[in-house]
Amino acid sequence: MEGKLDFLKKTTPYNLLSDEVLSDIASTLEEILYTEETKIYDQGVQKLKGVQIIIKGSFETFFTDNKKTKQKIETYEVGSTCGGISILFNKRKSLKTVIAQAGTKVYFFPRKDFKKICADFEVFFDFFANDFGKRMLDEEYAYFYKTNGSLEDNYLVVDQLYSLKISDINYKNIISCAPETPIFEAAIKMAENKTSCLFIKNSEEKYVGFVTDITLRDRVIAQQVDPGLPVNEIMDTKIVSISANAYVYEAILLMFSSKSRYLLIEDENKYVGFLSRNRLLSEQAQSPLVFIQSVKSASNTADLKSKWQKVPGIVAQLLERGVHAEIVNEVVTTIADTISNKIIEEVIRKLGPPPAKFVFMVLGSEGRKELTLKTDQDNAIIYEDMPEDRRAMVRSYFLDFATQVSDKLNYVGFVYCDGDYMATNPNWTHSLSHWKYNYKNWIEEALPETAVKFAAFFDCRAIYGDLEIMQHLREFVDDELKKPMERFYLYLAKNALLYEPPLTYFKNIKTQKIESKEVFDIKTAMTPIVDLVRVYALQNRIFQKENTGERLRELKSIGFFSETQFNELVQCYYYLMALRLKHQSNLIIRDNAAPNNLIEINKLTKIEKVTLVEIFKTILNFQSGIKMRFTNSFNI
């Protein structure tokens, strides 16, 4: 008895209890010795009769995926209590498979007595709740928990395209011919190989284009072109490729964003095959991504509105299936981009061809590919520089164009921006040279208000038009940021410190009362991560990575963030994003209400509250980091 009591006094969380309580616990403990390696519990199968406190040796715990592969392997050493999370938060079923190593000795603490101590002493319960909350920040752990940890259920219940990599599926071999091959011979080769796409490879073994059955129909047969001409005269030159290590869903999204029906697959710096969009979509007939194809087929604006109204259901479905919030963001953004493109094309058909090359860009959350269900319009237009005698006419066209696009977007469900960050605002529809002037001004003036504008316009992404215009602007901004810009970064840093996570002095969630409900704004809570990652991305001139997750990965790859820092930030950010998307979809579907960002604190579980507190603490720490980084030179 004395030995048990002494051990408990030195072991967390038992050392948080009084000697009297520990004596009662010690009297219930049974000593067990595992003389050989023993499987104690199978994941999701047995119900735990109690927890086990290790006094000698160790336990190995792990999840098992559908391939019977061990995942999230963890070792419990002396002093660890195994089983608390399963009893308290998993309906007593073992969340993981547990194996005792040979020679391991434990104290067995019966379930009934363990639960009574948890009920009587909040500090004891909080130890396990906090541990669980921290673990739930890990997306892989959270996935296995959400599928209840059962062996039968513990494989990806999401569509395969979210879990499969391109290297895991069968793709087609590349069939090619030389540029000088006559068109009719190219067609014969396609027929012989039963392929709808023939790639053109030059004498340097480089792929320079491709022809499809549609190319032959539209550019040869319909126009009565001589089939004896070389195939390079009718080929498409916009070749799009993707790594074999990419996921299938990424391939489909890339096809939609690049408007390409075919992707070359690259593995170890060489092309090994190709994918067709139709084949991928037909194989994923039940996938929500197939919905994007139906959006592309919409015949009018009313149809587009109907499509957008179905998106909350898709979001709810994806989240219920355990799809990562970053993927859900991309799906929503791709649908929004597709709708915008359809509207832009409709307006161009009405107004006639644009009088100049241009690019239509989206800003803010859509610019970062982080669109949620509560969204407004944030967009702008850049058009090529024109001779003075044509400037007024060109500007008039694009302002009219912007108005018609904006009105249709508003009708569909993308409401007007309260801050007027829209192409309808003459300030945000300009020539390339004028946009260069804007960015140069914002950087050189280094005022708080211009830093805020720059932040908004740094999160920009072209969705329609001549992408070279956007590239010219990015190259210009890159050159500007090579100059000494201490004050500019100072104000950007201040901008990243404007919003603090909603924590009280005693580290509880700070709420506000709206319509008798205690709520906190989850968008505001997420903003510090977006802002501080943007500052660091700018400092390191990371322009090609558009969303917060991509920027974090790039900052980690260049050594700016450690693996631990990266994991903390990315897990915090996408936990909040998933909660935000779930909240918005529930408002629309269950409550038939408009989406918002106000999370009602009383509707959160204890685990969610604990997890949020940990997240907000992490964000505060990173805000302290950015403050220290800039305080070296400036007072913030």
C-alpha positions as CSV (number, residue, x, y, z in Angstrom):
1,M,0.0,0.0,0.0
2,E,2.8,2.5,0.9
3,G,4.6,1.8,-2.3
4,K,1.5,2.5,-4.4
5,L,0.9,5.7,-2.4
6,D,4.4,7.0,-2.9
7,F,4.3,6.3,-6.6
8,L,1.0,8.2,-7.0
9,K,2.4,11.2,-5.1
10,K,5.2,11.5,-7.8
11,T,2.9,10.9,-10.8
12,T,0.9,13.4,-12.8
13,P,-2.1,14.0,-12.5
14,Y,-2.5,12.0,-9.2
15,N,-0.1,14.4,-7.5
16,L,-2.7,17.1,-7.9
17,L,-5.0,15.3,-5.4
18,S,-4.9,15.2,-1.6
19,D,-3.2,12.4,0.4
20,E,-6.6,11.2,1.6
21,V,-7.9,10.8,-1.9
22,L,-4.7,9.1,-3.0
23,S,-5.0,6.6,-0.2
24,D,-8.5,5.8,-1.4
25,I,-7.2,5.4,-5.0
26,A,-4.2,3.2,-3.8
27,S,-6.6,0.8,-2.1
28,T,-8.4,0.1,-5.4
29,L,-5.3,-0.5,-7.5
30,E,-4.4,-4.0,-8.6
31,E,-0.9,-4.8,-9.7
32,I,-0.6,-6.7,-13.0
33,L,2.6,-8.1,-14.7
34,Y,2.8,-8.9,-18.4
35,T,5.5,-11.5,-18.6
36,E,5.4,-11.5,-22.4
37,E,4.4,-9.2,-25.1
38,T,0.6,-8.9,-24.9
39,K,-2.1,-7.3,-27.0
40,I,-4.4,-5.8,-24.3
41,Y,-6.9,-4.0,-26.6
42,D,-7.8,-4.0,-30.3
43,Q,-8.6,-0.6,-31.7
44,G,-12.4,0.1,-31.4
45,V,-13.3,-3.4,-30.3
46,Q,-13.0,-3.9,-26.5
47,K,-14.5,-1.7,-23.8
48,L,-12.0,-0.7,-21.2
49,K,-12.7,-1.9,-17.6
50,G,-10.2,0.6,-16.2
51,V,-7.1,2.6,-16.8
52,Q,-3.5,1.3,-16.4
53,I,-0.8,3.2,-14.8
54,I,2.6,2.0,-15.9
55,I,5.2,1.4,-13.1
56,K,7.7,-0.6,-15.1
57,G,8.2,-1.2,-18.9
58,S,6.1,0.4,-21.6
59,F,3.0,0.1,-23.8
60,E,3.0,0.6,-27.6
61,T,-0.3,2.2,-28.9
62,F,-1.3,2.8,-32.5
63,F,-4.2,3.3,-34.9
64,T,-4.6,0.8,-37.8
65,D,-5.6,1.9,-41.3
66,N,-7.5,-0.1,-44.0
67,K,-4.1,-1.6,-45.1
68,K,-3.5,-2.9,-41.6
69,T,-0.6,-0.4,-41.3
70,K,0.2,1.1,-37.9
71,Q,-0.4,4.8,-37.7
72,K,0.4,7.4,-35.0
73,I,2.6,5.0,-33.1
74,E,3.1,6.1,-29.5
75,T,5.0,4.7,-26.5
76,Y,3.6,5.0,-23.0
77,E,6.5,5.0,-20.4
78,V,6.7,4.7,-16.7
79,G,4.2,7.2,-15.0
80,S,1.8,7.3,-18.0
81,T,-1.8,6.5,-17.6
82,C,-3.2,4.6,-20.5
83,G,-7.0,4.5,-21.3
84,G,-8.2,7.7,-19.8
85,I,-9.1,9.3,-23.1
86,S,-10.9,6.2,-24.3
87,I,-13.1,5.9,-21.2
88,L,-13.9,9.6,-21.0
89,F,-14.3,10.6,-24.7
90,N,-14.7,7.4,-26.8
91,K,-17.6,5.6,-25.1
92,R,-15.2,3.4,-23.1
93,K,-14.0,1.7,-26.3
94,S,-10.3,1.5,-26.9
95,L,-9.4,4.3,-29.3
96,K,-6.1,2.6,-30.3
97,T,-4.6,-0.8,-30.3
98,V,-2.5,-1.3,-27.1
99,I,0.4,-3.7,-26.7
100,A,2.2,-4.3,-23.4
101,Q,5.9,-5.0,-23.9
102,A,7.3,-8.1,-22.1
103,G,8.1,-7.4,-18.5
104,T,5.7,-4.4,-18.2
105,K,4.1,-3.9,-14.8
106,V,1.1,-1.7,-14.2
107,Y,-1.4,-0.6,-11.5
108,F,-4.9,-1.3,-12.8
109,F,-7.4,1.5,-11.7
110,P,-11.0,0.3,-12.2
111,R,-13.2,2.3,-14.5
112,K,-15.9,3.1,-12.0
113,D,-13.4,4.5,-9.5
114,F,-11.5,6.4,-12.1
115,K,-14.7,8.1,-13.4
116,K,-15.7,9.0,-9.9
117,I,-12.4,10.8,-9.3
118,C,-12.8,12.6,-12.6
119,A,-16.3,13.7,-11.6
120,D,-15.3,14.8,-8.1
121,F,-12.1,16.6,-9.0
122,E,-12.1,18.9,-12.1
123,V,-8.4,19.4,-12.0
124,F,-7.9,15.7,-12.5
125,F,-10.5,15.5,-15.3
126,D,-8.9,18.6,-17.0
127,F,-5.6,16.8,-17.3
128,F,-7.1,14.2,-19.6
129,A,-9.3,16.8,-21.3
130,N,-6.3,19.0,-22.1
131,D,-4.3,16.1,-23.3
132,F,-7.1,15.1,-25.6
133,G,-7.6,18.6,-26.9
134,K,-3.9,18.9,-27.8
135,R,-4.1,15.6,-29.6
136,M,-7.2,16.6,-31.6
137,L,-5.1,19.4,-33.2
138,D,-3.3,16.7,-35.1
139,E,-5.5,16.1,-38.2
140,E,-4.6,12.4,-38.5
141,Y,-5.4,11.7,-34.9
142,A,-8.7,13.7,-35.2
143,Y,-9.6,11.7,-38.3
144,F,-9.2,8.3,-36.5
145,Y,-11.2,9.6,-33.5
146,K,-14.0,10.9,-35.7
147,T,-14.4,7.5,-37.3
148,N,-14.8,6.1,-33.8
149,G,-11.5,4.2,-34.1
150,S,-13.1,0.9,-35.1
151,L,-11.1,-1.4,-37.4
152,E,-14.1,-1.8,-39.7
153,D,-14.6,1.9,-40.1
154,N,-11.0,3.0,-39.9
155,Y,-10.3,3.5,-43.5
156,L,-10.8,6.7,-45.5
157,V,-14.6,7.0,-45.8
158,V,-14.0,10.0,-48.1
159,D,-14.0,9.6,-51.8
160,Q,-10.9,8.0,-53.1
161,L,-9.8,11.1,-54.9
162,Y,-9.0,12.7,-51.5
163,S,-6.8,9.9,-50.3
164,L,-5.3,8.4,-53.5
165,K,-2.2,9.8,-55.1
166,I,-1.8,9.8,-58.9
167,S,0.9,7.2,-58.6
168,D,-1.7,4.9,-57.1
169,I,-4.1,4.9,-60.1
170,N,-3.8,3.6,-63.6
171,Y,-3.0,6.3,-66.1
172,K,-2.6,6.2,-69.9
173,N,0.7,5.8,-71.7
174,I,1.8,8.8,-73.7
175,I,1.4,8.4,-77.5
176,S,3.3,11.0,-79.5
177,C,4.5,12.0,-82.9
178,A,6.8,14.6,-84.4
179,P,5.7,18.1,-85.2
180,E,6.1,17.6,-89.0
181,T,3.8,14.5,-89.0
182,P,0.9,15.0,-91.4
183,I,-2.4,15.5,-89.7
184,F,-4.0,12.4,-91.3
185,E,-1.1,10.3,-90.0
186,A,-1.5,11.7,-86.6
187,A,-5.2,10.8,-86.7
188,I,-4.4,7.2,-87.9
189,K,-2.0,6.9,-84.9
190,M,-4.7,8.0,-82.5
191,A,-7.1,5.5,-83.9
192,E,-4.6,2.6,-83.8
193,N,-3.7,3.4,-80.2
194,K,-7.4,4.1,-79.2
195,T,-6.4,7.4,-77.6
196,S,-8.2,10.7,-77.6
197,C,-5.1,12.7,-77.1
198,L,-1.8,12.7,-79.1
199,F,1.2,14.6,-77.8
200,I,3.7,16.3,-80.1
201,K,7.4,15.8,-79.3
202,N,10.2,17.6,-81.0
203,S,13.6,16.5,-82.0
204,E,14.9,17.5,-78.5
205,E,12.5,15.0,-76.9
206,K,10.5,17.9,-75.5
207,Y,6.7,17.9,-75.6
208,V,5.6,21.1,-77.4
209,G,1.8,20.5,-77.8
210,F,-1.0,18.0,-78.3
211,V,-4.0,17.3,-80.5
212,T,-7.3,15.7,-79.4
213,D,-10.3,14.3,-81.2
214,I,-12.0,17.7,-80.6
215,T,-9.0,19.4,-82.2
216,L,-9.4,17.3,-85.3
217,R,-13.1,17.9,-85.4
218,D,-13.0,21.7,-84.8
219,R,-9.8,22.7,-86.5
220,V,-9.6,20.2,-89.4
221,I,-12.9,18.8,-90.4
222,A,-15.1,21.8,-89.6
223,Q,-12.7,24.2,-91.3
224,Q,-11.8,21.8,-94.2
225,V,-8.1,22.1,-93.5
226,D,-5.8,20.0,-95.7
227,P,-5.1,16.8,-93.7
228,G,-1.6,16.7,-95.3
229,L,-0.4,19.7,-93.4
230,P,1.9,19.2,-90.5
231,V,0.2,18.5,-87.2
232,N,2.0,21.3,-85.4
233,E,-0.1,23.8,-87.3
234,I,-3.3,22.8,-85.5
235,M,-1.9,21.6,-82.1
236,D,-2.7,23.2,-78.7
237,T,0.5,24.4,-77.0
238,K,-0.8,24.9,-73.5
239,I,0.6,21.7,-71.8
240,V,-0.3,21.3,-68.2
241,S,1.5,18.8,-66.0
242,I,1.3,17.5,-62.4
243,S,3.6,15.4,-60.2
244,A,2.9,11.7,-59.7
245,N,3.0,12.4,-56.0
246,A,0.0,14.8,-56.1
247,Y,-3.4,13.7,-55.0
248,V,-6.2,12.8,-57.4
249,Y,-8.4,15.7,-56.2
250,E,-5.5,18.1,-56.9
251,A,-5.4,16.8,-60.5
252,I,-9.1,17.4,-60.9
253,L,-8.9,20.9,-59.4
254,L,-5.9,21.7,-61.6
255,M,-7.8,20.6,-64.7
256,F,-10.7,22.9,-63.9
257,S,-8.5,25.9,-63.0
258,S,-6.3,25.5,-66.1
259,K,-9.3,24.6,-68.3
260,S,-7.4,21.6,-69.5
261,R,-8.9,18.2,-70.3
262,Y,-5.5,16.4,-70.1
263,L,-2.6,16.4,-67.7
264,L,0.9,15.0,-68.3
265,I,2.2,13.1,-65.3
266,E,5.7,13.9,-64.1
267,D,7.8,11.5,-62.1
268,E,11.5,12.1,-61.3
269,N,11.8,14.8,-63.9
270,K,10.3,12.8,-66.8
271,Y,6.8,12.4,-68.1
272,V,5.5,8.9,-67.5
273,G,1.8,9.1,-68.7
274,F,-1.2,11.3,-68.8
275,L,-4.7,11.7,-67.3
276,S,-8.0,12.7,-68.9
277,R,-10.5,14.7,-67.0
278,N,-13.5,12.7,-68.3
279,R,-12.0,9.5,-67.1
280,L,-11.2,10.8,-63.7
281,L,-14.7,12.2,-63.3
282,S,-16.5,9.1,-64.5
283,E,-14.5,7.0,-62.0
284,Q,-15.5,9.4,-59.3
285,A,-19.1,9.7,-60.2
286,Q,-20.3,10.1,-56.6
287,S,-17.7,12.8,-55.8
288,P,-18.8,16.3,-55.0
289,L,-16.1,17.5,-57.4
290,V,-18.2,16.2,-60.2
291,F,-20.6,19.0,-59.3
292,I,-18.0,21.4,-60.7
293,Q,-18.5,19.9,-64.1
294,S,-22.3,20.6,-63.8
295,V,-21.5,24.2,-62.9
296,K,-19.5,24.5,-66.1
297,S,-22.6,23.3,-68.0
298,A,-25.0,25.8,-66.4
299,S,-26.9,27.7,-69.1
300,N,-27.8,31.0,-67.4
301,T,-27.3,33.1,-64.3
302,A,-30.4,31.6,-62.6
303,D,-28.9,28.2,-63.0
304,L,-25.6,29.4,-61.5
305,K,-27.5,30.7,-58.5
306,S,-29.2,27.4,-58.0
307,K,-25.8,25.6,-58.2
308,W,-24.3,28.0,-55.5
309,Q,-27.2,27.2,-53.2
310,K,-26.2,23.6,-53.2
311,V,-22.7,24.3,-52.0
312,P,-23.5,24.3,-48.3
313,G,-24.7,20.7,-48.6
314,I,-21.5,19.7,-50.3
315,V,-19.4,21.4,-47.6
316,A,-21.4,19.5,-44.9
317,Q,-20.9,16.2,-46.7
318,L,-17.2,16.7,-47.1
319,L,-16.7,17.6,-43.5
320,E,-18.7,14.7,-42.3
321,R,-16.5,12.4,-44.3
322,G,-13.4,13.7,-42.6
323,V,-12.1,15.7,-45.6
324,H,-9.4,18.2,-44.5
325,A,-10.6,21.9,-44.3
326,E,-7.9,23.0,-46.8
327,I,-9.4,20.7,-49.4
328,V,-12.9,21.9,-48.6
329,N,-11.7,25.5,-49.1
330,E,-10.3,24.6,-52.5
331,V,-13.5,22.9,-53.6
332,V,-15.6,25.9,-52.6
333,T,-13.1,28.3,-54.2
334,T,-13.0,26.2,-57.4
335,I,-16.8,26.3,-57.6
336,A,-16.8,30.1,-57.1
337,D,-14.1,30.6,-59.7
338,T,-16.1,28.5,-62.2
339,I,-19.2,30.5,-61.5
340,S,-17.2,33.8,-62.0
341,N,-15.7,32.5,-65.2
342,K,-19.1,31.6,-66.6
343,I,-20.4,35.1,-65.7
344,I,-17.4,36.8,-67.2
345,E,-17.8,34.9,-70.5
346,E,-21.5,35.7,-70.6
347,V,-20.8,39.5,-70.1
348,I,-18.1,39.4,-72.8
349,R,-20.6,37.8,-75.2
350,K,-23.0,40.6,-74.5
351,L,-20.5,43.5,-74.7
352,G,-18.3,42.2,-77.4
353,P,-14.6,41.3,-77.3
354,P,-12.5,43.3,-74.8
355,P,-10.6,46.2,-76.4
356,A,-7.4,45.2,-74.6
357,K,-5.8,42.3,-72.9
358,F,-6.8,42.1,-69.3
359,V,-6.9,40.0,-66.2
360,F,-9.7,39.7,-63.7
361,M,-8.3,39.0,-60.2
362,V,-9.9,38.1,-56.9
363,L,-8.7,39.3,-53.6
364,G,-8.9,38.3,-49.9
365,S,-10.1,34.9,-49.0
366,E,-10.9,33.9,-52.6
367,G,-7.5,35.2,-53.6
368,R,-6.0,32.8,-51.0
369,K,-8.3,30.0,-52.1
370,E,-9.8,30.0,-48.6
371,L,-13.4,30.8,-49.5
372,T,-16.1,30.0,-46.9
373,L,-19.9,30.2,-47.2
374,K,-20.1,33.7,-45.9
375,T,-18.4,35.6,-48.7
376,D,-18.6,38.9,-50.5
377,Q,-17.0,40.2,-53.7
378,D,-13.4,41.2,-53.6
379,N,-12.0,41.7,-57.1
380,A,-10.1,44.0,-59.4
381,I,-9.1,44.4,-63.1
382,I,-5.7,45.0,-64.7
383,Y,-5.6,45.8,-68.4
384,E,-2.6,46.3,-70.7
385,D,-1.3,49.8,-71.2
386,M,-2.9,51.6,-74.2
387,P,-2.1,54.6,-76.4
388,E,-3.5,57.8,-75.0
389,D,-6.2,58.1,-77.7
390,R,-7.7,54.7,-76.7
391,R,-7.4,55.0,-72.9
392,A,-10.8,56.5,-72.2
393,M,-12.6,54.0,-74.4
394,V,-10.8,51.0,-72.9
395,R,-11.4,52.2,-69.4
396,S,-15.1,52.8,-70.1
397,Y,-15.5,49.3,-71.4
398,F,-13.9,47.6,-68.4
399,L,-15.9,49.7,-65.9
400,D,-19.1,48.8,-67.6
401,F,-17.9,45.2,-67.8
402,A,-17.1,45.2,-64.1
403,T,-20.5,46.5,-63.2
404,Q,-22.3,43.8,-65.1
405,V,-20.1,41.1,-63.7
406,S,-20.6,42.4,-60.2
407,D,-24.4,42.6,-60.5
408,K,-24.6,39.0,-61.7
409,L,-22.3,37.8,-59.0
410,N,-24.5,39.6,-56.4
411,Y,-27.6,37.9,-57.8
412,V,-25.9,34.5,-57.6
413,G,-25.0,35.0,-53.9
414,F,-21.7,36.8,-53.8
415,V,-22.8,40.0,-52.2
416,Y,-21.3,43.4,-52.9
417,C,-18.3,44.3,-50.7
418,D,-19.1,46.8,-48.0
419,G,-15.5,48.1,-48.3
420,D,-15.9,48.6,-52.0
421,Y,-12.9,46.4,-52.9
422,M,-14.5,45.7,-56.3
423,A,-13.6,46.3,-59.9
424,T,-16.7,48.5,-60.1
425,N,-14.7,51.0,-58.0
426,P,-12.7,53.1,-60.5
427,N,-9.8,52.9,-58.0
428,W,-9.5,49.1,-58.6
429,T,-9.8,49.0,-62.4
430,H,-6.7,50.3,-64.0
431,S,-3.9,49.7,-66.5
432,L,-0.8,47.7,-65.6
433,S,1.4,50.8,-65.3
434,H,-1.2,52.4,-62.9
435,W,-1.3,49.3,-60.8
436,K,2.5,49.3,-60.6
437,Y,2.2,52.9,-59.4
438,N,-0.3,51.9,-56.8
439,Y,1.9,49.1,-55.3
440,K,5.0,51.3,-55.4
441,N,3.1,54.0,-53.6
442,W,1.8,51.7,-50.9
443,I,5.3,50.3,-50.3
444,E,7.1,53.6,-50.3
445,E,4.5,55.6,-48.3
446,A,4.6,53.0,-45.5
447,L,1.6,54.4,-43.8
448,P,-0.8,52.2,-41.7
449,E,-3.7,52.6,-44.1
450,T,-1.6,51.8,-47.2
451,A,-0.1,48.8,-45.5
452,V,-3.7,47.5,-45.0
453,K,-4.4,48.0,-48.7
454,F,-1.2,46.3,-49.7
455,A,-2.1,43.3,-47.5
456,A,-5.5,43.0,-49.2
457,F,-4.0,43.2,-52.7
458,F,-1.1,40.9,-51.9
459,D,-3.7,38.1,-51.5
460,C,-4.7,38.4,-55.2
461,R,-5.1,35.7,-57.8
462,A,-5.9,35.8,-61.5
463,I,-9.0,33.7,-62.4
464,Y,-9.6,35.0,-66.0
465,G,-7.7,36.7,-68.8
466,D,-4.0,37.1,-69.7
467,L,-2.0,35.6,-66.8
468,E,1.2,37.3,-68.1
469,I,-0.2,40.7,-67.0
470,M,-0.4,39.4,-63.4
471,Q,3.1,37.9,-63.7
472,H,4.5,41.3,-64.9
473,L,3.0,42.9,-61.8
474,R,4.4,40.3,-59.4
475,E,7.9,40.7,-60.9
476,F,7.6,44.4,-60.4
477,V,6.5,44.1,-56.8
478,D,9.3,41.6,-56.2
479,D,11.9,44.1,-57.3
480,E,10.4,46.8,-55.1
481,L,10.5,44.6,-52.1
482,K,14.2,44.0,-52.5
483,K,14.8,47.6,-51.4
484,P,15.1,48.4,-47.6
485,M,11.5,48.4,-46.4
486,E,11.7,48.5,-42.6
487,R,8.9,50.9,-42.0
488,F,6.7,49.1,-44.5
489,Y,7.2,45.7,-42.7
490,L,6.6,47.5,-39.4
491,Y,3.1,48.6,-40.4
492,L,2.4,45.2,-41.8
493,A,3.5,43.7,-38.5
494,K,1.3,46.1,-36.6
495,N,-1.6,45.1,-38.9
496,A,-0.9,41.4,-37.9
497,L,-1.2,42.4,-34.2
498,L,-4.5,44.3,-34.5
499,Y,-6.6,41.3,-33.6
500,E,-5.8,39.1,-30.6
501,P,-7.3,35.7,-30.0
502,P,-10.4,35.9,-27.8
503,L,-8.9,34.9,-24.5
504,T,-9.7,36.3,-21.1
505,Y,-7.0,37.2,-18.6
506,F,-7.6,33.7,-17.0
507,K,-7.2,32.0,-20.4
508,N,-10.9,31.3,-21.0
509,I,-12.7,32.1,-24.2
510,K,-13.7,35.7,-24.4
511,T,-17.2,36.2,-25.7
512,Q,-19.6,39.0,-26.6
513,K,-23.4,39.0,-26.2
514,I,-25.4,39.3,-29.4
515,E,-29.1,38.8,-29.2
516,S,-28.8,37.2,-25.8
517,K,-26.3,34.7,-27.0
518,E,-22.6,34.4,-25.9
519,V,-20.5,34.2,-29.1
520,F,-17.1,34.8,-30.4
521,D,-16.1,35.8,-34.0
522,I,-14.1,32.9,-35.4
523,K,-13.0,34.9,-38.5
524,T,-11.4,37.5,-36.3
525,A,-9.8,34.7,-34.2
526,M,-8.2,33.3,-37.4
527,T,-7.1,36.6,-38.8
528,P,-3.8,36.8,-36.8
529,I,-2.5,33.6,-38.5
530,V,-3.4,34.9,-42.0
531,D,-1.7,38.2,-41.3
532,L,1.5,37.0,-39.7
533,V,2.0,34.4,-42.3
534,R,1.5,37.0,-45.0
535,V,4.1,39.3,-43.4
536,Y,6.7,36.5,-43.3
537,A,5.8,35.5,-46.9
538,L,6.4,39.1,-48.1
539,Q,9.6,39.3,-46.2
540,N,10.8,36.2,-48.0
541,R,9.3,37.3,-51.3
542,I,7.0,34.2,-51.6
543,F,4.6,35.2,-54.3
544,Q,3.7,32.0,-56.0
545,K,2.2,30.4,-52.9
546,E,-1.3,31.9,-52.5
547,N,-3.0,30.4,-49.5
548,T,-2.0,30.3,-45.9
549,G,-1.2,26.6,-45.9
550,E,1.0,26.9,-49.0
551,R,2.8,29.9,-47.5
552,L,3.4,28.0,-44.3
553,R,4.8,25.0,-46.1
554,E,7.1,27.2,-48.2
555,L,8.3,29.1,-45.1
556,K,9.1,25.7,-43.5
557,S,10.9,24.5,-46.6
558,I,13.3,27.5,-46.5
559,G,13.9,27.0,-42.8
560,F,12.0,30.0,-41.6
561,F,9.7,27.9,-39.5
562,S,10.7,24.7,-37.7
563,E,8.8,21.5,-38.2
564,T,7.2,22.0,-34.8
565,Q,6.2,25.6,-35.5
566,F,4.8,24.7,-38.9
567,N,2.7,21.8,-37.4
568,E,1.3,24.0,-34.6
569,L,0.3,26.8,-37.0
570,V,-1.2,24.7,-39.8
571,Q,-3.1,22.5,-37.4
572,C,-4.5,25.5,-35.5
573,Y,-5.5,27.2,-38.6
574,Y,-7.3,24.4,-40.3
575,Y,-9.0,23.3,-37.1
576,L,-10.5,26.8,-36.9
577,M,-11.4,26.7,-40.6
578,A,-13.2,23.3,-40.2
579,L,-15.2,24.7,-37.3
580,R,-16.0,27.8,-39.2
581,L,-17.2,25.9,-42.3
582,K,-19.2,23.4,-40.2
583,H,-20.9,26.3,-38.3
584,Q,-21.8,28.1,-41.5
585,S,-23.2,25.0,-43.3
586,N,-25.3,24.1,-40.2
587,L,-26.8,27.6,-40.2
588,I,-27.8,27.4,-43.8
589,I,-29.0,23.8,-43.8
590,R,-30.4,23.2,-40.4
591,D,-31.5,26.7,-39.3
592,N,-32.4,28.1,-42.7
593,A,-30.4,31.2,-41.7
594,A,-27.8,33.4,-43.3
595,P,-24.2,32.2,-42.6
596,N,-22.1,34.2,-40.2
597,N,-18.8,33.8,-38.3
598,L,-20.2,34.0,-34.8
599,I,-19.7,30.8,-32.8
600,E,-22.1,30.3,-29.9
601,I,-20.0,29.2,-27.0
602,N,-22.7,27.1,-25.3
603,K,-23.0,24.9,-28.4
604,L,-19.4,23.8,-28.2
605,T,-18.4,20.6,-26.5
606,K,-16.0,20.7,-23.6
607,I,-13.4,19.1,-25.8
608,E,-13.9,21.8,-28.5
609,K,-13.6,24.5,-25.8
610,V,-10.4,23.0,-24.5
611,T,-9.0,22.7,-28.0
612,L,-9.8,26.3,-28.8
613,V,-8.1,27.6,-25.7
614,E,-4.9,25.7,-26.7
615,I,-5.2,27.1,-30.2
616,F,-5.6,30.7,-29.0
617,K,-2.6,30.3,-26.7
618,T,-0.6,29.1,-29.6
619,I,-1.6,32.1,-31.7
620,L,-0.7,34.5,-28.9
621,N,2.7,33.0,-28.7
622,F,3.3,33.5,-32.4
623,Q,2.0,37.1,-32.2
624,S,4.6,37.6,-29.4
625,G,7.2,36.2,-31.9
626,I,6.4,38.8,-34.6
627,K,6.4,41.5,-32.0
628,M,9.9,40.5,-30.8
629,R,11.2,40.2,-34.3
630,F,10.2,43.8,-35.1
631,T,10.9,45.3,-31.7
632,N,14.6,44.7,-32.4
633,S,14.4,47.8,-34.5
634,F,11.1,49.5,-33.7
635,N,8.7,49.9,-30.8
636,I,5.4,48.3,-31.6
